[in-house]
Amino acid sequence: MLHRIVNLVCFILAITLVPQCFSAEEEKTEPEMSAEPESAETAEIEAARQQALARKKMQINGYQPITVAGQEIDATYLEEVTGDKHGVIVFFHDKSQQFEMPTVVSPLRQALPQYGWSTITFAMDYTFEDHILLSPSTEMAESMEEASMAEEPKQVVMADDVKDGEKADAAASEDESSAALPPISNDERIEAVLSFIEAKDYDRVIFLGHGEGGEIAANIMAPLNKAIDALILIDVDDFESYELFETIVKPTIDLYAENGAAQVKSAVKQRKKVMKVNAQPMYSTRMILGATSSFYGFEGRLTTIIRSWLHKQFLAEKR
Protein backbone atom coordinates (compact mmCIF):
# COMPACT_ATOMS: atom_id res chain seq x y z
CA MET A 1 0.00 0.00 0.00
CA LEU A 2 2.78 2.39 0.93
CA HIS A 3 4.53 1.57 -2.34
CA ARG A 4 1.39 2.61 -4.31
CA ILE A 5 1.12 5.90 -2.43
CA VAL A 6 4.79 6.73 -3.17
CA ASN A 7 4.32 5.98 -6.87
CA LEU A 8 1.18 8.11 -6.96
CA VAL A 9 2.94 11.08 -5.35
CA CYS A 10 5.85 10.77 -7.80
CA PHE A 11 3.43 10.69 -10.73
CA ILE A 12 1.61 13.82 -9.51
CA LEU A 13 4.91 15.71 -9.02
CA ALA A 14 6.10 14.68 -12.48
CA ILE A 15 3.03 15.91 -14.33
CA THR A 16 3.08 19.14 -12.29
CA LEU A 17 6.80 20.15 -12.51
CA VAL A 18 7.81 18.98 -16.00
CA PRO A 19 5.56 21.48 -17.88
CA GLN A 20 6.91 24.28 -15.63
CA CYS A 21 10.49 23.34 -16.50
CA PHE A 22 9.72 23.45 -20.22
CA SER A 23 7.95 26.81 -19.80
CA ALA A 24 10.90 28.27 -17.89
CA GLU A 25 13.31 27.02 -20.53
CA GLU A 26 11.23 28.60 -23.29
CA GLU A 27 11.10 31.92 -21.43
CA LYS A 28 14.85 31.84 -20.96
CA THR A 29 15.58 30.89 -24.55
CA GLU A 30 13.34 33.31 -26.46
CA PRO A 31 15.11 36.56 -25.45
CA GLU A 32 18.49 34.97 -26.13
CA MET A 33 17.40 33.97 -29.62
CA SER A 34 16.00 37.43 -30.36
CA ALA A 35 19.00 39.31 -28.91
CA GLU A 36 21.17 39.03 -31.99
CA PRO A 37 18.65 40.33 -34.59
CA GLU A 38 17.70 43.12 -32.18
CA SER A 39 21.33 44.25 -31.78
CA ALA A 40 21.77 44.24 -35.56
CA GLU A 41 18.65 46.37 -35.98
CA THR A 42 19.83 48.77 -33.27
CA ALA A 43 23.20 49.09 -35.01
CA GLU A 44 21.50 49.98 -38.29
CA ILE A 45 19.34 52.63 -36.60
CA GLU A 46 22.40 54.14 -34.88
CA ALA A 47 24.35 54.14 -38.17
CA ALA A 48 21.48 55.97 -39.91
CA ARG A 49 21.34 58.50 -37.08
CA GLN A 50 25.06 59.17 -37.30
CA GLN A 51 24.84 59.64 -41.08
CA ALA A 52 21.98 62.13 -40.69
CA LEU A 53 23.97 64.00 -38.04
CA ALA A 54 27.03 64.11 -40.30
CA ARG A 55 24.94 65.53 -43.18
CA LYS A 56 23.51 68.18 -40.85
CA LYS A 57 26.98 69.21 -39.70
CA MET A 58 28.18 69.54 -43.29
CA GLN A 59 25.41 72.09 -43.85
CA ILE A 60 26.75 74.34 -41.07
CA ASN A 61 28.35 77.45 -42.52
CA GLY A 62 32.13 77.14 -42.20
CA TYR A 63 32.07 73.65 -40.69
CA GLN A 64 35.68 72.52 -40.42
CA PRO A 65 36.50 69.84 -37.83
CA ILE A 66 39.88 69.99 -36.10
CA THR A 67 41.99 66.91 -35.40
CA VAL A 68 43.05 66.53 -31.77
CA ALA A 69 45.05 63.51 -30.55
CA GLY A 70 43.98 61.50 -33.59
CA GLN A 71 40.29 62.37 -33.14
CA GLU A 72 38.12 64.93 -34.92
CA ILE A 73 36.22 67.51 -32.88
CA ASP A 74 33.44 69.67 -34.30
CA ALA A 75 34.54 73.19 -35.21
CA THR A 76 33.78 76.06 -37.57
CA TYR A 77 36.06 78.60 -39.20
CA LEU A 78 35.02 81.69 -41.15
CA GLU A 79 37.59 84.06 -42.64
CA GLU A 80 37.04 87.80 -42.69
CA VAL A 81 35.65 89.06 -46.00
CA THR A 82 36.95 92.65 -46.06
CA GLY A 83 40.59 91.90 -46.83
CA ASP A 84 41.74 93.82 -43.73
CA LYS A 85 42.39 90.74 -41.55
CA HIS A 86 42.14 92.50 -38.18
CA GLY A 87 42.45 89.24 -36.24
CA VAL A 88 40.60 86.10 -35.21
CA ILE A 89 38.01 85.60 -32.46
CA VAL A 90 37.86 82.22 -30.68
CA PHE A 91 34.45 81.40 -29.21
CA PHE A 92 34.01 79.37 -26.00
CA HIS A 93 30.38 78.20 -25.89
CA ASP A 94 28.25 77.86 -22.75
CA LYS A 95 27.85 74.53 -20.94
CA SER A 96 24.17 74.28 -21.90
CA GLN A 97 24.94 74.89 -25.57
CA GLN A 98 27.02 73.47 -28.42
CA PHE A 99 29.58 74.84 -30.83
CA GLU A 100 26.74 75.88 -33.16
CA MET A 101 23.58 77.33 -31.63
CA PRO A 102 21.04 79.93 -32.83
CA THR A 103 21.70 82.27 -29.89
CA VAL A 104 24.76 84.43 -29.12
CA VAL A 105 27.65 82.40 -30.59
CA SER A 106 26.32 81.57 -34.06
CA PRO A 107 24.94 85.04 -34.91
CA LEU A 108 28.18 86.67 -33.76
CA ARG A 109 30.55 84.25 -35.50
CA GLN A 110 28.75 84.80 -38.80
CA ALA A 111 28.42 88.60 -38.50
CA LEU A 112 31.92 89.60 -37.36
CA PRO A 113 33.79 88.43 -40.52
CA GLN A 114 31.96 91.22 -42.35
CA TYR A 115 33.97 93.68 -40.25
CA GLY A 116 37.41 92.16 -40.75
CA TRP A 117 37.38 89.65 -37.87
CA SER A 118 37.68 85.93 -38.64
CA THR A 119 35.91 83.55 -36.22
CA ILE A 120 36.45 80.05 -34.83
CA THR A 121 34.11 77.95 -32.71
CA PHE A 122 34.91 74.49 -31.39
CA ALA A 123 33.09 71.80 -29.40
CA MET A 124 34.07 71.86 -25.74
CA ASP A 125 33.82 68.90 -23.36
CA TYR A 126 32.21 69.92 -20.08
CA THR A 127 32.08 66.27 -18.93
CA PHE A 128 35.79 65.56 -19.34
CA GLU A 129 36.45 65.18 -15.62
CA ASP A 130 33.51 62.77 -15.36
CA HIS A 131 35.04 60.66 -18.12
CA ILE A 132 38.26 60.38 -16.15
CA LEU A 133 36.48 59.32 -12.97
CA LEU A 134 34.54 56.65 -14.83
CA SER A 135 37.58 55.20 -16.59
CA PRO A 136 39.19 52.25 -14.76
CA SER A 137 42.94 52.09 -14.38
CA THR A 138 44.91 49.90 -16.78
CA GLU A 139 45.58 47.29 -14.09
CA MET A 140 41.94 47.24 -13.05
CA ALA A 141 40.78 46.91 -16.67
CA GLU A 142 43.18 44.00 -17.24
CA SER A 143 41.98 42.25 -14.06
CA MET A 144 38.36 42.69 -15.09
CA GLU A 145 39.10 41.31 -18.54
CA GLU A 146 40.92 38.25 -17.14
CA ALA A 147 38.08 37.55 -14.72
CA SER A 148 35.54 37.86 -17.51
CA MET A 149 37.46 35.44 -19.73
CA ALA A 150 37.79 32.91 -16.87
CA GLU A 151 34.10 32.97 -15.98
CA GLU A 152 32.64 33.15 -19.45
CA PRO A 153 32.04 29.70 -21.03
CA LYS A 154 33.29 29.10 -24.54
CA GLN A 155 30.58 29.18 -27.19
CA VAL A 156 30.45 27.08 -30.33
CA VAL A 157 29.37 29.23 -33.27
CA MET A 158 27.49 27.39 -36.00
CA ALA A 159 28.29 28.17 -39.63
CA ASP A 160 24.74 29.37 -40.31
CA ASP A 161 24.97 31.87 -37.46
CA VAL A 162 28.14 33.54 -38.75
CA LYS A 163 26.59 35.15 -41.79
CA ASP A 164 23.59 36.52 -39.86
CA GLY A 165 25.81 38.00 -37.16
CA GLU A 166 28.44 39.66 -39.36
CA LYS A 167 26.71 43.04 -39.46
CA ALA A 168 26.07 43.14 -35.72
CA ASP A 169 29.66 42.06 -34.98
CA ALA A 170 31.05 44.75 -37.28
CA ALA A 171 28.90 47.40 -35.61
CA ALA A 172 29.91 46.20 -32.16
CA SER A 173 33.59 46.23 -33.17
CA GLU A 174 33.26 49.81 -34.41
CA ASP A 175 31.54 50.88 -31.17
CA GLU A 176 34.29 49.24 -29.10
CA SER A 177 37.05 50.99 -31.05
CA SER A 178 35.29 54.35 -30.60
CA ALA A 179 34.79 53.75 -26.90
CA ALA A 180 38.46 52.86 -26.53
CA LEU A 181 39.54 56.37 -27.62
CA PRO A 182 40.56 58.51 -24.64
CA PRO A 183 38.56 61.68 -23.86
CA ILE A 184 40.03 64.96 -25.08
CA SER A 185 40.43 67.70 -22.46
CA ASN A 186 39.52 71.31 -23.17
CA ASP A 187 43.20 72.22 -22.76
CA GLU A 188 44.07 69.87 -25.62
CA ARG A 189 41.25 71.28 -27.73
CA ILE A 190 42.28 74.91 -27.30
CA GLU A 191 45.92 73.97 -27.94
CA ALA A 192 44.87 72.48 -31.29
CA VAL A 193 42.81 75.60 -32.07
CA LEU A 194 45.77 77.88 -31.30
CA SER A 195 48.01 75.73 -33.53
CA PHE A 196 45.44 76.11 -36.30
CA ILE A 197 45.43 79.89 -35.79
CA GLU A 198 49.24 80.07 -35.77
CA ALA A 199 49.32 78.43 -39.19
CA LYS A 200 46.96 81.17 -40.47
CA ASP A 201 49.36 83.91 -39.31
CA TYR A 202 46.93 86.27 -37.53
CA ASP A 203 48.27 89.36 -35.76
CA ARG A 204 45.58 89.35 -33.05
CA VAL A 205 43.78 86.61 -31.17
CA ILE A 206 40.65 87.45 -29.18
CA PHE A 207 38.92 85.09 -26.73
CA LEU A 208 35.14 85.36 -26.44
CA GLY A 209 33.45 83.33 -23.69
CA HIS A 210 29.71 82.86 -23.31
CA GLY A 211 28.25 81.63 -20.00
CA GLU A 212 30.47 79.02 -18.39
CA GLY A 213 32.73 79.25 -21.42
CA GLY A 214 33.72 82.68 -20.11
CA GLU A 215 35.49 81.37 -17.03
CA ILE A 216 37.30 78.71 -19.07
CA ALA A 217 38.41 81.33 -21.60
CA ALA A 218 39.67 83.61 -18.81
CA ASN A 219 41.54 80.83 -16.99
CA ILE A 220 43.21 79.65 -20.19
CA MET A 221 44.01 83.20 -21.28
CA ALA A 222 45.68 84.23 -17.99
CA PRO A 223 48.89 82.20 -18.49
CA LEU A 224 48.88 83.22 -22.17
CA ASN A 225 48.64 86.99 -21.62
CA LYS A 226 51.28 87.67 -24.24
CA ALA A 227 49.64 85.48 -26.88
CA ILE A 228 46.00 86.56 -26.43
CA ASP A 229 45.15 90.19 -27.13
CA ALA A 230 41.71 90.65 -25.55
CA LEU A 231 38.88 88.94 -23.67
CA ILE A 232 35.14 89.34 -24.23
CA LEU A 233 32.75 87.92 -21.63
CA ILE A 234 29.01 87.52 -22.36
CA ASP A 235 26.45 86.65 -19.68
CA VAL A 236 29.08 85.04 -17.43
CA ASP A 237 28.18 83.94 -13.89
CA ASP A 238 30.49 84.14 -10.86
CA PHE A 239 33.91 82.45 -11.12
CA GLU A 240 34.90 79.68 -8.75
CA SER A 241 38.21 81.51 -8.29
CA TYR A 242 39.57 84.91 -9.35
CA GLU A 243 43.19 83.94 -8.83
CA LEU A 244 43.91 83.72 -12.58
CA PHE A 245 41.39 86.32 -13.75
CA GLU A 246 42.94 89.11 -11.71
CA THR A 247 46.26 88.59 -13.52
CA ILE A 248 44.82 89.43 -16.96
CA VAL A 249 46.33 92.70 -18.16
CA LYS A 250 44.82 92.81 -21.65
CA PRO A 251 41.63 94.65 -22.72
CA THR A 252 38.56 92.92 -21.26
CA ILE A 253 34.87 93.74 -21.61
CA ASP A 254 32.12 92.15 -19.49
CA LEU A 255 28.74 92.19 -21.30
CA TYR A 256 25.46 91.34 -19.58
CA ALA A 257 21.72 91.69 -20.20
CA GLU A 258 19.55 94.26 -18.44
CA ASN A 259 16.84 91.64 -17.93
CA GLY A 260 19.23 88.75 -17.35
CA ALA A 261 19.84 86.62 -14.28
CA ALA A 262 20.48 88.44 -11.02
CA GLN A 263 23.50 86.27 -10.23
CA VAL A 264 25.18 87.33 -13.49
CA LYS A 265 24.74 91.01 -12.62
CA SER A 266 26.17 90.31 -9.17
CA ALA A 267 29.11 88.43 -10.73
CA VAL A 268 29.90 91.37 -13.04
CA LYS A 269 29.99 93.71 -10.03
CA GLN A 270 32.34 91.30 -8.25
CA ARG A 271 34.70 91.11 -11.25
CA LYS A 272 34.65 94.89 -11.55
CA LYS A 273 35.62 95.17 -7.88
CA VAL A 274 38.43 92.61 -8.26
CA MET A 275 39.92 94.39 -11.26
CA LYS A 276 39.66 97.79 -9.54
CA VAL A 277 41.48 96.48 -6.43
CA ASN A 278 44.19 95.06 -8.69
CA ALA A 279 44.43 98.32 -10.66
CA GLN A 280 43.52 96.85 -14.05
CA PRO A 281 42.31 99.89 -16.03
CA MET A 282 41.72 97.89 -19.24
CA TYR A 283 38.67 96.14 -17.78
CA SER A 284 35.20 97.53 -18.56
CA THR A 285 31.55 96.48 -18.35
CA ARG A 286 28.53 97.09 -20.56
CA MET A 287 24.85 96.36 -19.96
CA ILE A 288 22.73 95.58 -23.03
CA LEU A 289 19.53 97.56 -22.44
CA GLY A 290 16.28 95.61 -22.89
CA ALA A 291 18.00 92.26 -23.50
CA THR A 292 17.40 88.96 -21.70
CA SER A 293 20.05 86.28 -21.12
CA SER A 294 19.43 84.72 -24.54
CA PHE A 295 19.96 88.13 -26.25
CA TYR A 296 17.23 87.08 -28.70
CA GLY A 297 16.40 90.05 -30.92
CA PHE A 298 19.53 91.86 -29.73
CA GLU A 299 22.08 89.98 -31.87
CA GLY A 300 22.67 93.04 -34.05
CA ARG A 301 23.14 95.28 -31.02
CA LEU A 302 25.58 92.78 -29.50
CA THR A 303 27.56 92.65 -32.76
CA THR A 304 27.75 96.44 -32.96
CA ILE A 305 28.98 96.81 -29.37
CA ILE A 306 31.68 94.15 -29.83
CA ARG A 307 33.02 95.41 -33.16
CA SER A 308 32.99 99.02 -31.89
CA TRP A 309 34.90 98.00 -28.76
CA LEU A 310 37.44 96.03 -30.82
CA HIS A 311 37.84 98.98 -33.18
CA LYS A 312 38.51 101.30 -30.25
CA GLN A 313 41.07 98.93 -28.70
CA PHE A 314 43.06 98.04 -31.82
CA LEU A 315 42.17 100.03 -34.90
CA ALA A 316 41.25 103.62 -33.98
CA GLU A 317 44.87 104.57 -33.30
CA LYS A 318 45.80 103.68 -36.89
CA ARG A 319 43.55 106.31 -38.42
C-alpha positions in Angstrom: 0.0 0.0 0.0 2.8 2.4 0.9 4.5 1.6 -2.3 1.4 2.6 -4.3 1.1 5.9 -2.4 4.8 6.7 -3.2 4.3 6.0 -6.9 1.2 8.1 -7.0 2.9 11.1 -5.4 5.9 10.8 -7.8 3.4 10.7 -10.7 1.6 13.8 -9.5 4.9 15.7 -9.0 6.1 14.7 -12.5 3.0 15.9 -14.3 3.1 19.1 -12.3 6.8 20.1 -12.5 7.8 19.0 -16.0 5.6 21.5 -17.9 6.9 24.3 -15.6 10.5 23.3 -16.5 9.7 23.5 -20.2 7.9 26.8 -19.8 10.9 28.3 -17.9 13.3 27.0 -20.5 11.2 28.6 -23.3 11.1 31.9 -21.4 14.8 31.8 -21.0 15.6 30.9 -24.6 13.3 33.3 -26.5 15.1 36.6 -25.4 18.5 35.0 -26.1 17.4 34.0 -29.6 16.0 37.4 -30.4 19.0 39.3 -28.9 21.2 39.0 -32.0 18.6 40.3 -34.6 17.7 43.1 -32.2 21.3 44.3 -31.8 21.8 44.2 -35.6 18.6 46.4 -36.0 19.8 48.8 -33.3 23.2 49.1 -35.0 21.5 50.0 -38.3 19.3 52.6 -36.6 22.4 54.1 -34.9 24.3 54.1 -38.2 21.5 56.0 -39.9 21.3 58.5 -37.1 25.1 59.2 -37.3 24.8 59.6 -41.1 22.0 62.1 -40.7 24.0 64.0 -38.0 27.0 64.1 -40.3 24.9 65.5 -43.2 23.5 68.2 -40.8 27.0 69.2 -39.7 28.2 69.5 -43.3 25.4 72.1 -43.8 26.7 74.3 -41.1 28.3 77.4 -42.5 32.1 77.1 -42.2 32.1 73.7 -40.7 35.7 72.5 -40.4 36.5 69.8 -37.8 39.9 70.0 -36.1 42.0 66.9 -35.4 43.1 66.5 -31.8 45.0 63.5 -30.6 44.0 61.5 -33.6 40.3 62.4 -33.1 38.1 64.9 -34.9 36.2 67.5 -32.9 33.4 69.7 -34.3 34.5 73.2 -35.2 33.8 76.1 -37.6 36.1 78.6 -39.2 35.0 81.7 -41.1 37.6 84.1 -42.6 37.0 87.8 -42.7 35.6 89.1 -46.0 36.9 92.6 -46.1 40.6 91.9 -46.8 41.7 93.8 -43.7 42.4 90.7 -41.6 42.1 92.5 -38.2 42.5 89.2 -36.2 40.6 86.1 -35.2 38.0 85.6 -32.5 37.9 82.2 -30.7 34.5 81.4 -29.2 34.0 79.4 -26.0 30.4 78.2 -25.9 28.3 77.9 -22.8 27.8 74.5 -20.9 24.2 74.3 -21.9 24.9 74.9 -25.6 27.0 73.5 -28.4 29.6 74.8 -30.8 26.7 75.9 -33.2 23.6 77.3 -31.6 21.0 79.9 -32.8 21.7 82.3 -29.9 24.8 84.4 -29.1 27.7 82.4 -30.6 26.3 81.6 -34.1 24.9 85.0 -34.9 28.2 86.7 -33.8 30.5 84.3 -35.5 28.8 84.8 -38.8 28.4 88.6 -38.5 31.9 89.6 -37.4 33.8 88.4 -40.5 32.0 91.2 -42.3 34.0 93.7 -40.2 37.4 92.2 -40.7 37.4 89.6 -37.9 37.7 85.9 -38.6 35.9 83.6 -36.2 36.4 80.0 -34.8 34.1 77.9 -32.7 34.9 74.5 -31.4 33.1 71.8 -29.4 34.1 71.9 -25.7 33.8 68.9 -23.4 32.2 69.9 -20.1 32.1 66.3 -18.9 35.8 65.6 -19.3 36.5 65.2 -15.6 33.5 62.8 -15.4 35.0 60.7 -18.1 38.3 60.4 -16.1 36.5 59.3 -13.0 34.5 56.6 -14.8 37.6 55.2 -16.6 39.2 52.3 -14.8 42.9 52.1 -14.4 44.9 49.9 -16.8 45.6 47.3 -14.1 41.9 47.2 -13.0 40.8 46.9 -16.7 43.2 44.0 -17.2 42.0 42.3 -14.1 38.4 42.7 -15.1 39.1 41.3 -18.5 40.9 38.3 -17.1 38.1 37.5 -14.7 35.5 37.9 -17.5 37.5 35.4 -19.7 37.8 32.9 -16.9 34.1 33.0 -16.0 32.6 33.1 -19.5 32.0 29.7 -21.0 33.3 29.1 -24.5 30.6 29.2 -27.2 30.4 27.1 -30.3 29.4 29.2 -33.3 27.5 27.4 -36.0 28.3 28.2 -39.6 24.7 29.4 -40.3 25.0 31.9 -37.5 28.1 33.5 -38.7 26.6 35.1 -41.8 23.6 36.5 -39.9 25.8 38.0 -37.2 28.4 39.7 -39.4 26.7 43.0 -39.5 26.1 43.1 -35.7 29.7 42.1 -35.0 31.0 44.7 -37.3 28.9 47.4 -35.6 29.9 46.2 -32.2 33.6 46.2 -33.2 33.3 49.8 -34.4 31.5 50.9 -31.2 34.3 49.2 -29.1 37.1 51.0 -31.0 35.3 54.3 -30.6 34.8 53.7 -26.9 38.5 52.9 -26.5 39.5 56.4 -27.6 40.6 58.5 -24.6 38.6 61.7 -23.9 40.0 65.0 -25.1 40.4 67.7 -22.5 39.5 71.3 -23.2 43.2 72.2 -22.8 44.1 69.9 -25.6 41.3 71.3 -27.7 42.3 74.9 -27.3 45.9 74.0 -27.9 44.9 72.5 -31.3 42.8 75.6 -32.1 45.8 77.9 -31.3 48.0 75.7 -33.5 45.4 76.1 -36.3 45.4 79.9 -35.8 49.2 80.1 -35.8 49.3 78.4 -39.2 47.0 81.2 -40.5 49.4 83.9 -39.3 46.9 86.3 -37.5 48.3 89.4 -35.8 45.6 89.4 -33.1 43.8 86.6 -31.2 40.6 87.4 -29.2 38.9 85.1 -26.7 35.1 85.4 -26.4 33.4 83.3 -23.7 29.7 82.9 -23.3 28.2 81.6 -20.0 30.5 79.0 -18.4 32.7 79.3 -21.4 33.7 82.7 -20.1 35.5 81.4 -17.0 37.3 78.7 -19.1 38.4 81.3 -21.6 39.7 83.6 -18.8 41.5 80.8 -17.0 43.2 79.7 -20.2 44.0 83.2 -21.3 45.7 84.2 -18.0 48.9 82.2 -18.5 48.9 83.2 -22.2 48.6 87.0 -21.6 51.3 87.7 -24.2 49.6 85.5 -26.9 46.0 86.6 -26.4 45.2 90.2 -27.1 41.7 90.7 -25.5 38.9 88.9 -23.7 35.1 89.3 -24.2 32.7 87.9 -21.6 29.0 87.5 -22.4 26.5 86.7 -19.7 29.1 85.0 -17.4 28.2 83.9 -13.9 30.5 84.1 -10.9 33.9 82.5 -11.1 34.9 79.7 -8.7 38.2 81.5 -8.3 39.6 84.9 -9.4 43.2 83.9 -8.8 43.9 83.7 -12.6 41.4 86.3 -13.7 42.9 89.1 -11.7 46.3 88.6 -13.5 44.8 89.4 -17.0 46.3 92.7 -18.2 44.8 92.8 -21.7 41.6 94.6 -22.7 38.6 92.9 -21.3 34.9 93.7 -21.6 32.1 92.2 -19.5 28.7 92.2 -21.3 25.5 91.3 -19.6 21.7 91.7 -20.2 19.6 94.3 -18.4 16.8 91.6 -17.9 19.2 88.8 -17.3 19.8 86.6 -14.3 20.5 88.4 -11.0 23.5 86.3 -10.2 25.2 87.3 -13.5 24.7 91.0 -12.6 26.2 90.3 -9.2 29.1 88.4 -10.7 29.9 91.4 -13.0 30.0 93.7 -10.0 32.3 91.3 -8.3 34.7 91.1 -11.2 34.7 94.9 -11.5 35.6 95.2 -7.9 38.4 92.6 -8.3 39.9 94.4 -11.3 39.7 97.8 -9.5 41.5 96.5 -6.4 44.2 95.1 -8.7 44.4 98.3 -10.7 43.5 96.8 -14.0 42.3 99.9 -16.0 41.7 97.9 -19.2 38.7 96.1 -17.8 35.2 97.5 -18.6 31.5 96.5 -18.3 28.5 97.1 -20.6 24.9 96.4 -20.0 22.7 95.6 -23.0 19.5 97.6 -22.4 16.3 95.6 -22.9 18.0 92.3 -23.5 17.4 89.0 -21.7 20.0 86.3 -21.1 19.4 84.7 -24.5 20.0 88.1 -26.2 17.2 87.1 -28.7 16.4 90.0 -30.9 19.5 91.9 -29.7 22.1 90.0 -31.9 22.7 93.0 -34.1 23.1 95.3 -31.0 25.6 92.8 -29.5 27.6 92.6 -32.8 27.8 96.4 -33.0 29.0 96.8 -29.4 31.7 94.2 -29.8 33.0 95.4 -33.2 33.0 99.0 -31.9 34.9 98.0 -28.8 37.4 96.0 -30.8 37.8 99.0 -33.2 38.5 101.3 -30.2 41.1 98.9 -28.7 43.1 98.0 -31.8 42.2 100.0 -34.9 41.3 103.6 -34.0 44.9 104.6 -33.3 45.8 103.7 -36.9 43.6 106.3 -38.4 
